[in-house]
Amino acid sequence: MRTKIMEVLDMDLIRQQAENDAVDIQGLASYIITTMGKMCAPVRDEEIRNLRESTDNIRNYPPLTPEVQATLTGQICSISQKDNPIRTLVEDRVQQYFMVLLSNPKTQNKLEQVPAGLTAIKPELVQIGKTFISFIDYNRAVYGPFYMDIIRKLLFGSRPPAPILSQEQVSNCHVFHE
């Protein structure tokens, strides 16, 4: 079913259709609602029926002008641009997830802790995370301190992390006030 969904909702194909004013909005809406009907619990049947009835009204809308079509297409396609805020947010959260895996010695415990907003791709992210951890473990075993130095630079830049003071060092530390 997932393959069929990905095939019907192929963004590249929809983008090409939009550029050529050939998007079958009614067909896409109908497919999505039918798929929802198959996947939802029977308690949602009434809501699915209402959705089906409301999308029948799409045929009554006037056609889009080329200007509105171009604006809507631009809004949809802008997600692929590097500076798109949604894309930037997702990339930052994915990077945050992998930095946590990289910096935490008990990474297996962190695999399931996906940053907010990424739960929709959690299974894929966890699978990639497992592979990432395997690479890290292998490289730590093979390259030892050299690899750890690379990780330290990635995590903390050129400056080393602040040392963790022992209780004795803390008690011997004196702060002078003027």
Secondary structure as the mmCIF struct_conf table of DSSP 4:
data_model
#
loop_
_struct_conf.conf_type_id
_struct_conf.id
_struct_conf.beg_label_comp_id
_struct_conf.beg_label_asym_id
_struct_conf.beg_label_seq_id
_struct_conf.end_label_comp_id
_struct_conf.end_label_asym_id
_struct_conf.end_label_seq_id
HELX_RH_AL_P HELX_RH_AL_P1 ARG A 2 VAL A 8
TURN_TY1_P TURN_TY1_P1 LEU A 9 LEU A 9
HELX_RH_AL_P HELX_RH_AL_P2 MET A 11 GLU A 19
TURN_TY1_P TURN_TY1_P2 ASN A 20 ASP A 21
HELX_RH_AL_P HELX_RH_AL_P3 ILE A 25 MET A 39
BEND BEND1 CYS A 40 CYS A 40
HELX_RH_3T_P HELX_RH_3T_P1 PRO A 42 ARG A 44
HELX_RH_AL_P HELX_RH_AL_P4 ASP A 45 THR A 55
HELX_RH_3T_P HELX_RH_3T_P2 ASP A 56 ASN A 60
BEND BEND2 TYR A 61 TYR A 61
HELX_LH_PP_P HELX_LH_PP_P1 PRO A 62 THR A 65
HELX_RH_AL_P HELX_RH_AL_P5 PRO A 66 CYS A 77
HELX_RH_3T_P HELX_RH_3T_P3 SER A 78 SER A 80
BEND BEND3 GLN A 81 GLN A 81
TURN_TY1_P TURN_TY1_P3 LYS A 82 ASP A 83
HELX_RH_AL_P HELX_RH_AL_P6 PRO A 85 SER A 103
TURN_TY1_P TURN_TY1_P4 PRO A 105 LYS A 106
HELX_RH_AL_P HELX_RH_AL_P7 THR A 107 LYS A 110
TURN_TY1_P TURN_TY1_P5 LEU A 111 GLU A 112
HELX_LH_PP_P HELX_LH_PP_P2 VAL A 114 PRO A 115
TURN_TY1_P TURN_TY1_P6 ALA A 116 GLY A 117
HELX_RH_3T_P HELX_RH_3T_P4 THR A 119 ILE A 121
HELX_RH_AL_P HELX_RH_AL_P8 LYS A 122 PHE A 156
TURN_TY1_P TURN_TY1_P7 GLY A 157 SER A 158
BEND BEND4 ARG A 159 ARG A 159
HELX_LH_PP_P HELX_LH_PP_P3 PRO A 160 SER A 166
HELX_RH_AL_P HELX_RH_AL_P9 GLN A 167 ASN A 172
#
